């Protein structure tokens, strides 16, 4: 992974975390890893423990960011979430969300567009 894309990804995840905090979610973990995969953010509110995949793109000209979260990626996130839940039991309802961030000028974008897709895995 190029250094630039690593910073861009971290920037996107930080934007998503801030967005979710404003929506009254508490960040539980960021960049959670298991041997099966990674979950960008894990957040919770009073009802849900949410596993969040963050997708940052310049625009949706080619495809919406959500379209990059294919069945294979969803399966990896589900298995990784199962590992997390086995280590961190909770009474909260698990949910899988995707946050799309569109930033045409990358980190220089003054107002990135953020779309929060709740319960995004079908």
C-alpha positions as CSV (number, residue, x, y, z in Angstrom):
1,X,0.0,0.0,0.0
2,X,1.3,3.4,-0.9
3,X,2.1,5.7,2.0
4,X,-0.3,8.3,0.6
5,X,-3.2,5.9,0.4
6,X,-2.5,4.7,4.0
7,X,-2.8,8.3,5.2
8,X,-5.9,8.9,3.1
9,X,-7.5,5.8,4.6
10,X,-6.7,6.9,8.1
11,X,-8.1,10.4,7.3
12,X,-11.3,8.9,6.0
13,X,-11.7,6.7,9.0
14,X,-11.1,9.7,11.3
15,X,-13.8,11.6,9.4
16,X,-16.2,8.7,9.8
17,X,-15.5,8.4,13.5
18,X,-16.1,12.1,14.0
19,X,-19.3,11.9,12.0
20,X,-20.5,8.9,14.2
21,X,-19.6,10.7,17.4
22,X,-21.8,13.6,16.4
23,X,-24.6,11.0,15.8
24,X,-24.2,9.9,19.5
25,X,-22.2,6.8,18.8
26,X,-19.2,5.9,21.0
27,X,-16.1,4.6,19.3
28,X,-15.2,1.2,20.8
29,X,-12.3,0.2,18.5
30,X,-10.6,1.4,15.3
31,X,-8.6,-0.8,12.9
32,X,-9.6,-4.0,14.7
33,X,-7.6,-7.0,13.3
34,X,-8.1,-10.7,13.5
35,X,-6.4,-13.3,11.4
36,X,-9.5,-13.2,9.2
37,X,-9.6,-9.5,8.4
38,X,-10.0,-6.0,9.6
39,X,-12.9,-3.9,10.7
40,X,-12.3,-0.1,10.2
41,X,-14.5,1.1,13.1
42,X,-16.5,-0.5,15.9
43,X,-19.0,1.8,17.5
44,X,-22.0,1.5,19.8
45,X,-25.0,3.4,20.9
46,X,-27.8,2.3,23.3
47,X,-29.1,-0.4,21.0
48,X,-26.4,-1.4,18.6
49,X,-22.8,-2.6,18.4
50,X,-22.0,-1.5,14.9
51,X,-19.2,-2.8,12.7
52,X,-18.3,-0.1,10.2
53,X,-16.6,-0.4,6.8
54,X,-15.4,3.0,5.6
55,X,-15.0,3.5,1.9
56,X,-13.3,6.7,0.6
57,X,-13.5,7.7,-3.1
58,X,-12.9,10.8,-5.1
59,X,-16.4,10.4,-6.7
60,X,-19.1,7.9,-7.7
61,X,-18.4,8.2,-11.4
62,X,-17.2,4.6,-11.8
63,X,-19.2,3.0,-9.0
64,X,-20.6,3.9,-5.6
65,X,-18.2,3.3,-2.8
66,X,-20.6,0.7,-1.3
67,X,-20.2,-1.4,-4.4
68,X,-16.6,-2.1,-3.4
69,X,-18.0,-4.0,-0.3
70,X,-18.8,-7.2,-2.2
71,X,-20.0,-10.5,-0.8
72,X,-16.4,-11.7,-0.2
73,X,-15.5,-8.5,1.8
74,X,-18.8,-8.8,3.7
75,X,-18.0,-12.4,4.7
76,X,-14.5,-11.4,5.9
77,X,-16.0,-8.6,8.0
78,X,-18.7,-11.0,9.4
79,X,-16.1,-13.6,10.5
80,X,-13.9,-10.9,12.0
81,X,-17.0,-9.5,13.9
82,X,-17.7,-13.0,15.2
83,X,-14.1,-13.2,16.6
84,X,-14.6,-9.7,18.2
85,X,-17.9,-10.8,19.7
86,X,-16.4,-14.0,21.1
87,X,-13.8,-11.9,22.9
88,X,-16.1,-9.0,23.8
89,X,-19.6,-10.3,24.7
90,X,-22.4,-7.8,24.6
91,X,-26.1,-7.5,24.9
92,X,-26.3,-5.0,22.1
93,X,-27.6,-6.0,18.7
94,X,-24.8,-6.3,16.2
95,X,-25.2,-4.4,12.9
96,X,-23.0,-3.8,9.8
97,X,-22.9,-0.3,8.3
98,X,-20.9,1.2,5.5
99,X,-19.8,4.8,5.5
100,X,-19.1,6.2,2.0
101,X,-16.9,9.3,1.9
102,X,-16.5,11.3,-1.4
103,X,-13.6,13.6,-1.4
104,X,-12.8,14.9,-4.9
105,X,-9.6,16.7,-3.7
106,X,-8.5,14.0,-1.3
107,X,-7.5,15.4,2.1
108,X,-7.7,18.9,0.6
109,X,-11.5,18.5,0.2
110,X,-13.1,21.3,2.2
111,X,-16.4,19.5,2.7
112,X,-16.3,15.8,2.0
113,X,-19.7,14.2,1.3
114,X,-20.5,11.5,3.9
115,X,-23.2,8.9,3.4
116,X,-24.1,6.5,6.3
117,X,-25.7,3.3,5.1
118,X,-27.1,1.5,8.1
119,X,-27.6,-2.3,8.1
120,X,-25.8,-2.4,4.7
121,X,-25.1,-6.1,4.4
122,X,-28.0,-8.1,2.9
